[in-house]
Amino acid sequence: MSTPQLRLATEADLAAINDIHNHYVLHTSSTYALEPMSLEMRRNWFTTRPEIHPVTVVEDDGQVVAWGALGPFRLLGGYRMTVENSVYVHPDHMRRGLGSMILQDQQQRAAKLGLHAIIAVIDSKQDASIAAHSKQGYREVGRMREIARKFDSWRDVVFMQWMVE
């Protein structure tokens, strides 16, 4: 394997982004999406994003192996300077520091974009994600009990926050 390279995503990356995300939709509680996203839906998601909500990918040997995005935390205008993050690593490329690479980049981009805070919404049983966010300076700011439902069970959610300085 070569050295992984992080860059802004392009439309050419959407199939790989979608494949990675849909794996997590179908097999994990890393996302509370219940249905896979079609490539057309993913394209619309990507092409309608404002600059303040970038999508990045990590490429290794010409293959997208991880991706992340900053997106709206809530839709009301008062929340516009706070974003929610997403980070997904291809299951065959776990434990290589790719998620941390994306988290660090998101923090740098948030600062350059003049954002105030990044919120991570994580299933309480996703220990690796909680640990990765903690390692990057995120702090747990709340837990909500049984607010999501997936795989026929109620899910507790951890809210973590990183403040842009």
Secondary structure, 3 states (H helix, E strand, C coil): CCCCEEEECCHHHHHHHHHHHHHHHHHCCCCCCCCCCCHHHHHHHHHCCCCCCCEEEEEECCEEEEEEEEEECCCCHHHCCEEEEEEEECHHHCCCCHHHHHHHHHHHHHHHCCCCEEEEEEECCCHHHHHHHHHCCCEEEEEEEEEEEECCEEEEEEEEEEECC
